[in-house]
């Protein structure tokens, strides 16, 4: 639920609220959701959304830290396209 609430906040252009609701997910952000064993999509979204919120606040260094966290756990990504999205975000930040 924190990821969904963060998406809503980001769509409302409220990055501070997105960061606040994502704190609830921090202890579990490296967990793999049960549904992921079927489609294996949806893991590591809290750090991704946190990175997006930091970008919205022009806090690029903190965004890069969150995006690198995802790439540091590629084994959790498998077929999830979030890895490619994060690589592009880091490249656009010049942080690859």
MOPAC internal coordinates of N, CA, C and O (Angstrom, degrees):
PM7 1SCF
backbone

  N    0.0000 0     0.00 0     0.00 0    0    0    0
  C    1.4449 1     0.00 0     0.00 0    1    0    0
  C    1.5362 1   113.53 1     0.00 0    2    1    0
  O    1.2310 1   119.35 1   144.26 1    3    2    1
  N    1.3403 1   118.84 1   -35.74 1    3    2    1
  C    1.4691 1   116.84 1   179.05 1    5    3    2
  C    1.5311 1   112.35 1   -59.34 1    6    5    3
  O    1.2310 1   120.17 1   141.83 1    7    6    5
  N    1.3281 1   117.29 1   -38.17 1    7    6    5
  C    1.4646 1   119.36 1   179.63 1    9    7    6
  C    1.5182 1   110.62 1   -64.10 1   10    9    7
  O    1.2310 1   119.99 1   138.74 1   11   10    9
  N    1.3222 1   117.62 1   -41.26 1   11   10    9
  C    1.4641 1   120.31 1   178.84 1   13   11   10
  C    1.5257 1   111.46 1   -65.57 1   14   13   11
  O    1.2310 1   120.99 1   139.80 1   15   14   13
  N    1.3310 1   115.72 1   -40.20 1   15   14   13
  C    1.4672 1   118.72 1   177.70 1   17   15   14
  C    1.5357 1   110.48 1   -66.48 1   18   17   15
  O    1.2310 1   120.45 1   144.45 1   19   18   17
  N    1.3175 1   116.74 1   -35.55 1   19   18   17
  C    1.4668 1   120.48 1   177.84 1   21   19   18
  C    1.5259 1   111.07 1   -66.53 1   22   21   19
  O    1.2310 1   120.37 1   140.04 1   23   22   21
  N    1.3231 1   116.90 1   -39.96 1   23   22   21
  C    1.4686 1   120.23 1   176.83 1   25   23   22
  C    1.5255 1   109.69 1   -60.32 1   26   25   23
  O    1.2310 1   120.53 1   134.19 1   27   26   25
  N    1.3205 1   116.60 1   -45.81 1   27   26   25
  C    1.4672 1   120.33 1   178.03 1   29   27   26
  C    1.5312 1   110.80 1   -58.63 1   30   29   27
  O    1.2310 1   120.69 1   135.36 1   31   30   29
  N    1.3225 1   116.29 1   -44.64 1   31   30   29
  C    1.4686 1   120.27 1  -179.43 1   33   31   30
  C    1.5219 1   111.06 1   -64.47 1   34   33   31
  O    1.2310 1   119.90 1   137.97 1   35   34   33
  N    1.3289 1   117.79 1   -42.03 1   35   34   33
  C    1.4625 1   120.64 1   179.48 1   37   35   34
  C    1.5286 1   110.90 1   -65.18 1   38   37   35
  O    1.2310 1   120.46 1   141.09 1   39   38   37
  N    1.3244 1   116.72 1   -38.91 1   39   38   37
  C    1.4672 1   119.06 1   177.88 1   41   39   38
  C    1.5291 1   111.19 1   -66.21 1   42   41   39
  O    1.2310 1   120.86 1   151.75 1   43   42   41
  N    1.3233 1   115.96 1   -28.25 1   43   42   41
  C    1.4712 1   120.92 1   176.45 1   45   43   42
  C    1.5267 1   111.61 1   -86.33 1   46   45   43
  O    1.2310 1   120.77 1  -174.04 1   47   46   45
  N    1.3304 1   116.13 1     5.96 1   47   46   45
  C    1.4779 1   122.38 1  -179.77 1   49   47   46
  C    1.5203 1   112.34 1    61.05 1   50   49   47
  O    1.2310 1   121.61 1  -140.13 1   51   50   49
  N    1.3216 1   114.53 1    39.87 1   51   50   49
  C    1.4642 1   121.27 1   179.15 1   53   51   50
  C    1.5322 1   108.69 1  -121.36 1   54   53   51
  O    1.2310 1   121.40 1  -104.48 1   55   54   53
  N    1.3148 1   114.92 1    75.52 1   55   54   53
  C    1.4619 1   120.91 1  -175.83 1   57   55   54
  C    1.5245 1   112.39 1   -65.61 1   58   57   55
  O    1.2310 1   119.74 1   146.89 1   59   58   57
  N    1.3109 1   118.10 1   -33.11 1   59   58   57
  C    1.4662 1   120.48 1   178.66 1   61   59   58
  C    1.5261 1   111.35 1   -62.21 1   62   61   59
  O    1.2310 1   120.32 1   138.21 1   63   62   61
  N    1.3215 1   116.99 1   -41.79 1   63   62   61
  C    1.4616 1   120.06 1   177.23 1   65   63   62
  C    1.5193 1   110.33 1   -66.79 1   66   65   63
  O    1.2310 1   120.13 1   140.69 1   67   66   65
  N    1.3245 1   117.37 1   -39.31 1   67   66   65
  C    1.4660 1   120.30 1   177.67 1   69   67   66
  C    1.5230 1   110.37 1   -57.83 1   70   69   67
  O    1.2310 1   120.40 1   133.89 1   71   70   69
  N    1.3245 1   116.84 1   -46.11 1   71   70   69
  C    1.4672 1   120.31 1   178.86 1   73   71   70
  C    1.5218 1   110.89 1   -62.58 1   74   73   71
  O    1.2310 1   120.38 1   139.97 1   75   74   73
  N    1.3045 1   116.88 1   -40.03 1   75   74   73
  C    1.4683 1   120.46 1  -178.55 1   77   75   74
  C    1.5271 1   111.26 1   -64.76 1   78   77   75
  O    1.2310 1   119.92 1   134.65 1   79   78   77
  N    1.3233 1   117.75 1   -45.35 1   79   78   77
  C    1.4710 1   118.86 1  -177.85 1   81   79   78
  C    1.5181 1   111.71 1   -71.76 1   82   81   79
  O    1.2310 1   120.11 1   153.98 1   83   82   81
  N    1.3251 1   117.40 1   -26.02 1   83   82   81
  C    1.4710 1   120.27 1   179.31 1   85   83   82
  C    1.5265 1   112.65 1   -73.91 1   86   85   83
  O    1.2310 1   120.03 1   162.14 1   87   86   85
  N    1.3235 1   117.55 1   -17.86 1   87   86   85
  C    1.4670 1   119.75 1   177.05 1   89   87   86
  C    1.5265 1   111.18 1   -59.59 1   90   89   87
  O    1.2310 1   120.64 1   145.33 1   91   90   89
  N    1.3153 1   116.39 1   -34.67 1   91   90   89
  C    1.4563 1   121.66 1   178.96 1   93   91   90
  C    1.5354 1   111.55 1   -60.79 1   94   93   91
  O    1.2310 1   120.31 1   150.07 1   95   94   93
  N    1.3228 1   117.01 1   -29.93 1   95   94   93
  C    1.4600 1   121.76 1  -177.56 1   97   95   94
  C    1.5270 1   113.21 1   -89.36 1   98   97   95
  O    1.2310 1   119.48 1   168.33 1   99   98   97
  N    1.3221 1   118.60 1   -11.67 1   99   98   97
  C    1.4630 1   121.45 1  -173.48 1  101   99   98
  C    1.5383 1   113.54 1   -52.11 1  102  101   99
  O    1.2310 1   118.58 1   135.35 1  103  102  101
  N    1.3278 1   120.31 1   -44.65 1  103  102  101
  C    1.4712 1   119.21 1  -179.09 1  105  103  102
  C    1.5338 1   113.84 1   -65.79 1  106  105  103
  O    1.2310 1   120.55 1   162.35 1  107  106  105
  N    1.3287 1   116.56 1   -17.65 1  107  106  105
  C    1.4603 1   120.66 1  -174.77 1  109  107  106
  C    1.5209 1   113.65 1  -114.29 1  110  109  107
  O    1.2310 1   119.72 1  -172.81 1  111  110  109
  N    1.3257 1   118.14 1     7.19 1  111  110  109
  C    1.4553 1   119.39 1  -169.83 1  113  111  110
  C    1.5236 1   114.68 1   -68.29 1  114  113  111
  O    1.2310 1   119.65 1   164.02 1  115  114  113
  N    1.3096 1   118.28 1   -15.98 1  115  114  113
  C    1.4680 1   119.78 1   175.79 1  117  115  114
  C    1.5270 1   112.11 1   -98.74 1  118  117  115
  O    1.2310 1   120.86 1  -173.36 1  119  118  117
  N    1.3175 1   115.96 1     6.64 1  119  118  117
  C    1.4604 1   120.27 1   177.01 1  121  119  118
  C    1.5276 1   109.30 1   -79.83 1  122  121  119
  O    1.2310 1   120.95 1   -27.17 1  123  122  121
  N    1.3004 1   115.80 1   152.83 1  123  122  121
  C    1.4589 1   120.97 1   177.90 1  125  123  122
  C    1.5248 1   107.99 1  -102.47 1  126  125  123
  O    1.2310 1   120.19 1   -59.84 1  127  126  125
  N    1.3386 1   117.25 1   120.16 1  127  126  125
  C    1.4654 1   119.15 1   179.25 1  129  127  126
  C    1.5207 1   111.22 1   -60.28 1  130  129  127
  O    1.2310 1   120.16 1   -31.73 1  131  130  129
  N    1.3329 1   117.29 1   148.27 1  131  130  129
  C    1.4631 1   121.46 1  -178.44 1  133  131  130
  C    1.5197 1   111.21 1   -56.51 1  134  133  131
  O    1.2310 1   119.91 1   141.33 1  135  134  133
  N    1.3049 1   117.77 1   -38.67 1  135  134  133
  C    1.4623 1   120.41 1  -179.31 1  137  135  134
  C    1.5257 1   111.03 1   -65.18 1  138  137  135
  O    1.2310 1   120.41 1   156.27 1  139  138  137
  N    1.3146 1   116.82 1   -23.73 1  139  138  137
  C    1.4636 1   120.52 1  -178.39 1  141  139  138
  C    1.5139 1   111.56 1   -63.52 1  142  141  139
  O    1.2310 1   119.83 1   156.41 1  143  142  141
  N    1.3171 1   117.92 1   -23.59 1  143  142  141
  C    1.4583 1   119.07 1   179.31 1  145  143  142
  C    1.5240 1   111.51 1   -71.12 1  146  145  143
  O    1.2310 1   120.17 1   163.14 1  147  146  145
  N    1.3242 1   117.27 1   -16.86 1  147  146  145
  C    1.4585 1   121.10 1   177.07 1  149  147  146
  C    1.5220 1   109.51 1   -88.27 1  150  149  147
  O    1.2310 1   120.25 1   123.99 1  151  150  149
  N    1.3177 1   117.13 1   -56.01 1  151  150  149
  C    1.4661 1   122.03 1  -177.11 1  153  151  150
  C    1.5149 1   113.06 1  -105.40 1  154  153  151
  O    1.2310 1   120.16 1   161.58 1  155  154  153
  N    1.2867 1   117.30 1   -18.42 1  155  154  153
  C    1.4570 1   125.81 1  -175.40 1  157  155  154
  C    1.5168 1   112.46 1    50.87 1  158  157  155
  O    1.2310 1   121.56 1  -129.02 1  159  158  157
  N    1.3029 1   114.61 1    50.98 1  159  158  157
  C    1.4610 1   121.84 1   171.42 1  161  159  158
  C    1.5127 1   106.61 1  -133.88 1  162  161  159
  O    1.2310 1   120.12 1   -45.09 1  163  162  161
  N    1.3109 1   117.38 1   134.91 1  163  162  161
  C    1.4508 1   120.48 1   176.77 1  165  163  162
  C    1.5137 1   113.91 1   125.03 1  166  165  163
  O    1.2310 1   120.00 1   175.62 1  167  166  165
  N    1.3125 1   117.60 1    -4.38 1  167  166  165
  C    1.4463 1   120.08 1   179.15 1  169  167  166
  C    1.5297 1   109.40 1   -82.31 1  170  169  167
  O    1.2310 1   120.54 1   -31.63 1  171  170  169
  N    1.2880 1   116.57 1   148.37 1  171  170  169
  C    1.4677 1   124.28 1   176.19 1  173  171  170
  C    1.5285 1   114.30 1    66.76 1  174  173  171
  O    1.2310 1   119.97 1  -158.38 1  175  174  173
  N    1.3234 1   117.66 1    21.62 1  175  174  173
  C    1.4520 1   118.96 1   177.52 1  177  175  174
  C    1.5289 1   113.48 1   -72.17 1  178  177  175
  O    1.2310 1   118.53 1   146.17 1  179  178  177
  N    1.3330 1   120.42 1   -33.83 1  179  178  177
  C    1.4650 1   117.79 1   176.82 1  181  179  178
  C    1.5329 1   113.64 1   -57.22 1  182  181  179
  O    1.2310 1   118.76 1   133.26 1  183  182  181
  N    1.3420 1   119.97 1   -46.74 1  183  182  181
  C    1.4695 1   117.14 1   177.46 1  185  183  182
  C    1.5334 1   112.64 1   -65.93 1  186  185  183
  O    1.2310 1   120.70 1   146.72 1  187  186  185
  N    1.3282 1   116.26 1   -33.28 1  187  186  185
  C    1.4631 1   118.92 1   177.83 1  189  187  186
  C    1.5286 1   110.40 1   -63.54 1  190  189  187
  O    1.2310 1   120.81 1   131.92 1  191  190  189
  N    1.3077 1   116.05 1   -48.08 1  191  190  189
  C    1.4657 1   119.83 1  -179.61 1  193  191  190
  C    1.5212 1   111.68 1   -66.86 1  194  193  191
  O    1.2310 1   120.55 1   146.03 1  195  194  193
  N    1.3426 1   116.55 1   -33.97 1  195  194  193
  C    1.4573 1   119.52 1   175.89 1  197  195  194
  C    1.5308 1   109.26 1   -63.95 1  198  197  195
  O    1.2310 1   120.51 1   138.11 1  199  198  197
  N    1.3237 1   116.64 1   -41.89 1  199  198  197
  C    1.4655 1   120.43 1   176.83 1  201  199  198
  C    1.5155 1   111.84 1   -61.16 1  202  201  199
  O    1.2310 1   120.47 1   138.33 1  203  202  201
  N    1.3303 1   116.71 1   -41.67 1  203  202  201
  C    1.4627 1   120.69 1   177.64 1  205  203  202
  C    1.5317 1   111.11 1   -63.79 1  206  205  203
  O    1.2310 1   120.62 1   140.29 1  207  206  205
  N    1.3236 1   116.42 1   -39.71 1  207  206  205
  C    1.4665 1   120.04 1   177.86 1  209  207  206
  C    1.5249 1   110.52 1   -64.50 1  210  209  207
  O    1.2310 1   120.34 1   137.42 1  211  210  209
  N    1.3241 1   116.95 1   -42.58 1  211  210  209
  C    1.4628 1   119.55 1   177.46 1  213  211  210
  C    1.5297 1   110.80 1   -61.85 1  214  213  211
  O    1.2310 1   120.46 1   140.53 1  215  214  213
  N    1.3275 1   116.72 1   -39.47 1  215  214  213
  C    1.4696 1   118.99 1   177.22 1  217  215  214
  C    1.5193 1   110.78 1   -62.25 1  218  217  215
  O    1.2310 1   120.41 1   139.15 1  219  218  217
  N    1.3192 1   116.83 1   -40.85 1  219  218  217
  C    1.4605 1   120.43 1   179.43 1  221  219  218
  C    1.5254 1   111.74 1   -62.35 1  222  221  219
  O    1.2310 1   121.00 1   152.52 1  223  222  221
  N    1.3296 1   115.69 1   -27.48 1  223  222  221
  C    1.4601 1   121.22 1   178.20 1  225  223  222
  C    1.5295 1   112.30 1   -94.15 1  226  225  223
  O    1.2310 1   120.77 1  -172.72 1  227  226  225
  N    1.3400 1   116.13 1     7.28 1  227  226  225
  C    1.4714 1   123.36 1  -178.82 1  229  227  226
  C    1.5288 1   112.05 1    60.24 1  230  229  227
  O    1.2310 1   120.97 1  -145.68 1  231  230  229
  N    1.3221 1   115.75 1    34.32 1  231  230  229
  C    1.4712 1   121.76 1   176.81 1  233  231  230
  C    1.5297 1   107.19 1  -105.62 1  234  233  231
  O    1.2310 1   121.38 1  -107.03 1  235  234  233
  N    1.3370 1   114.96 1    72.97 1  235  234  233
  C    1.4582 1   122.35 1  -170.20 1  237  235  234
  C    1.5226 1   114.20 1   -64.81 1  238  237  235
  O    1.2310 1   119.92 1   141.64 1  239  238  237
  N    1.3072 1   117.76 1   -38.36 1  239  238  237
  C    1.4699 1   120.08 1   179.86 1  241  239  238
  C    1.5259 1   111.25 1   -62.90 1  242  241  239
  O    1.2310 1   120.98 1   136.27 1  243  242  241
  N    1.3229 1   115.73 1   -43.73 1  243  242  241
  C    1.4640 1   119.87 1   179.46 1  245  243  242
  C    1.5260 1   110.73 1   -67.82 1  246  245  243
  O    1.2310 1   120.32 1   144.49 1  247  246  245
  N    1.3275 1   117.00 1   -35.51 1  247  246  245
  C    1.4688 1   120.40 1   175.71 1  249  247  246
  C    1.5192 1   110.20 1   -62.18 1  250  249  247
  O    1.2310 1   120.60 1   135.87 1  251  250  249
  N    1.3287 1   116.45 1   -44.13 1  251  250  249
  C    1.4710 1   120.73 1  -179.33 1  253  251  250
  C    1.5276 1   111.00 1   -61.98 1  254  253  251
  O    1.2310 1   119.94 1   142.14 1  255  254  253
  N    1.3248 1   117.71 1   -37.86 1  255  254  253
  C    1.4674 1   121.35 1   178.12 1  257  255  254
  C    1.5281 1   109.80 1   -60.67 1  258  257  255
  O    1.2310 1   120.38 1   134.82 1  259  258  257
  N    1.3261 1   116.88 1   -45.18 1  259  258  257
  C    1.4661 1   120.68 1  -179.75 1  261  259  258
  C    1.5253 1   110.95 1   -65.95 1  262  261  259
  O    1.2310 1   120.12 1   137.38 1  263  262  261
  N    1.3201 1   117.37 1   -42.62 1  263  262  261
  C    1.4655 1   120.04 1   179.82 1  265  263  262
  C    1.5290 1   111.31 1   -65.61 1  266  265  263
  O    1.2310 1   120.35 1   140.75 1  267  266  265
  N    1.3310 1   116.95 1   -39.25 1  267  266  265
  C    1.4792 1   119.56 1   178.01 1  269  267  266
  C    1.5277 1   111.32 1   -65.39 1  270  269  267
  O    1.2310 1   120.48 1   148.32 1  271  270  269
  N    1.3176 1   116.69 1   -31.68 1  271  270  269
  C    1.4655 1   120.94 1   177.56 1  273  271  270
  C    1.5350 1   109.92 1   -57.94 1  274  273  271
  O    1.2310 1   120.63 1   141.30 1  275  274  273
  N    1.3163 1   116.39 1   -38.70 1  275  274  273
  C    1.4603 1   121.19 1   179.58 1  277  275  274
  C    1.5271 1   109.91 1   -67.47 1  278  277  275
  O    1.2310 1   120.17 1   133.61 1  279  278  277
  N    1.3126 1   117.28 1   -46.39 1  279  278  277
  C    1.4664 1   120.28 1  -179.15 1  281  279  278
  C    1.5221 1   112.01 1   -67.54 1  282  281  279
  O    1.2310 1   120.25 1   155.82 1  283  282  281
  N    1.3088 1   117.14 1   -24.18 1  283  282  281
  C    1.4691 1   120.66 1   177.69 1  285  283  282
  C    1.5256 1   111.64 1   -73.36 1  286  285  283
  O    1.2310 1   120.28 1   168.57 1  287  286  285
  N    1.3201 1   117.07 1   -11.43 1  287  286  285
  C    1.4720 1   121.83 1  -179.62 1  289  287  286
  C    1.5267 1   110.48 1  -125.77 1  290  289  287
  O    1.2310 1   120.89 1  -132.49 1  291  290  289
  N    1.3224 1   115.91 1    47.51 1  291  290  289
  C    1.4634 1   121.76 1  -178.14 1  293  291  290
  C    1.5286 1   113.15 1   -56.98 1  294  293  291
  O    1.2310 1   120.25 1   152.44 1  295  294  293
  N    1.3062 1   117.13 1   -27.56 1  295  294  293
  C    1.4547 1   119.96 1   179.84 1  297  295  294
  C    1.5092 1   112.93 1   -63.16 1  298  297  295
  O    1.2310 1   120.30 1   158.99 1  299  298  297
  N    1.3202 1   117.03 1   -21.01 1  299  298  297
  C    1.4577 1   120.69 1   177.37 1  301  299  298
  C    1.5259 1   112.01 1   -86.04 1  302  301  299
  O    1.2310 1   120.06 1   168.54 1  303  302  301
  N    1.3226 1   117.49 1   -11.46 1  303  302  301
  C    1.4594 1   120.90 1  -175.13 1  305  303  302
  C    1.5235 1   113.64 1   -85.13 1  306  305  303
  O    1.2310 1   120.53 1   136.65 1  307  306  305
  N    1.3096 1   116.59 1   -43.35 1  307  306  305
  C    1.4638 1   122.17 1  -174.88 1  309  307  306
  C    1.5286 1   110.88 1    44.48 1  310  309  307
  O    1.2310 1   119.18 1    69.75 1  311  310  309
  N    1.3245 1   119.17 1  -110.25 1  311  310  309
  C    1.4689 1   121.78 1  -175.74 1  313  311  310
  C    1.5204 1   113.47 1   -91.16 1  314  313  311
  O    1.2310 1   119.67 1  -177.33 1  315  314  313
  N    1.3026 1   118.24 1     2.67 1  315  314  313
  C    1.4636 1   120.65 1  -177.28 1  317  315  314
  C    1.5285 1   110.34 1   -69.74 1  318  317  315
  O    1.2310 1   119.96 1   -53.12 1  319  318  317
  N    1.3202 1   117.67 1   126.88 1  319  318  317
  C    1.4667 1   120.29 1  -178.65 1  321  319  318
  C    1.5208 1   114.60 1   -71.33 1  322  321  319
  O    1.2310 1   120.02 1   175.78 1  323  322  321
  N    1.3186 1   117.57 1    -4.22 1  323  322  321
  C    1.4614 1   119.86 1  -178.33 1  325  323  322
  C    1.5369 1   111.60 1   -60.82 1  326  325  323
  O    1.2310 1   120.22 1   149.83 1  327  326  325
  N    1.3331 1   117.18 1   -30.17 1  327  326  325
  C    1.4662 1   120.32 1   177.97 1  329  327  326
  C    1.5196 1   111.86 1   -61.01 1  330  329  327
  O    1.2310 1   120.54 1   135.85 1  331  330  329
  N    1.3166 1   116.57 1   -44.15 1  331  330  329
  C    1.4624 1   121.17 1   178.56 1  333  331  330
  C    1.5220 1   110.96 1   -67.13 1  334  333  331
  O    1.2310 1   120.63 1   140.23 1  335  334  333
  N    1.3162 1   116.41 1   -39.77 1  335  334  333
  C    1.4675 1   120.30 1   178.91 1  337  335  334
  C    1.5261 1   110.00 1   -61.83 1  338  337  335
  O    1.2310 1   120.73 1   137.13 1  339  338  337
  N    1.3257 1   116.22 1   -42.87 1  339  338  337
  C    1.4642 1   120.87 1  -179.16 1  341  339  338
  C    1.5289 1   110.63 1   -66.38 1  342  341  339
  O    1.2310 1   120.13 1   140.07 1  343  342  341
  N    1.3265 1   117.36 1   -39.93 1  343  342  341
  C    1.4672 1   119.55 1   177.47 1  345  343  342
  C    1.5241 1   110.61 1   -59.79 1  346  345  343
  O    1.2310 1   120.45 1   138.96 1  347  346  345
  N    1.3183 1   116.74 1   -41.04 1  347  346  345
  C    1.4652 1   120.30 1   178.34 1  349  347  346
  C    1.5259 1   111.64 1   -67.30 1  350  349  347
  O    1.2310 1   120.45 1   141.26 1  351  350  349
  N    1.3219 1   116.75 1   -38.74 1  351  350  349
  C    1.4658 1   119.71 1   178.26 1  353  351  350
  C    1.5340 1   110.18 1   -62.41 1  354  353  351
  O    1.2310 1   121.07 1   134.12 1  355  354  353
  N    1.3172 1   115.55 1   -45.88 1  355  354  353
  C    1.4720 1   119.40 1   179.93 1  357  355  354
  C    1.5189 1   110.91 1   -64.00 1  358  357  355
  O    1.2310 1   119.89 1   140.42 1  359  358  357
  N    1.3238 1   117.82 1   -39.58 1  359  358  357
  C    1.4645 1   120.66 1   178.05 1  361  359  358
  C    1.5265 1   110.34 1   -63.12 1  362  361  359
  O    1.2310 1   120.45 1   138.85 1  363  362  361
  N    1.3293 1   116.74 1   -41.15 1  363  362  361
  C    1.4766 1   119.23 1  -179.93 1  365  363  362
  C    1.5225 1   111.50 1   -67.17 1  366  365  363
  O    1.2310 1   120.72 1   154.71 1  367  366  365
  N    1.3288 1   116.23 1   -25.29 1  367  366  365
  C    1.4622 1   120.39 1   177.23 1  369  367  366
  C    1.5272 1   111.86 1   -86.81 1  370  369  367
  O    1.2310 1   120.78 1   173.59 1  371  370  369
  N    1.3326 1   116.12 1    -6.41 1  371  370  369
  C    1.4530 1   120.30 1  -176.13 1  373  371  370
  C    1.5204 1   111.62 1    71.15 1  374  373  371
  O    1.2310 1   120.15 1  -151.19 1  375  374  373
  N    1.3196 1   117.31 1    28.81 1  375  374  373
  C    1.4760 1   122.70 1  -174.90 1  377  375  374
  C    1.5084 1   112.82 1  -117.31 1  378  377  375
  O    1.2310 1   119.59 1  -164.10 1  379  378  377
  N    1.2943 1   118.39 1    15.90 1  379  378  377
  C    1.4621 1   120.60 1  -175.36 1  381  379  378
  C    1.4916 1   113.82 1   -66.23 1  382  381  379
  O    1.2310 1   120.10 1   180.00 1  383  382  381

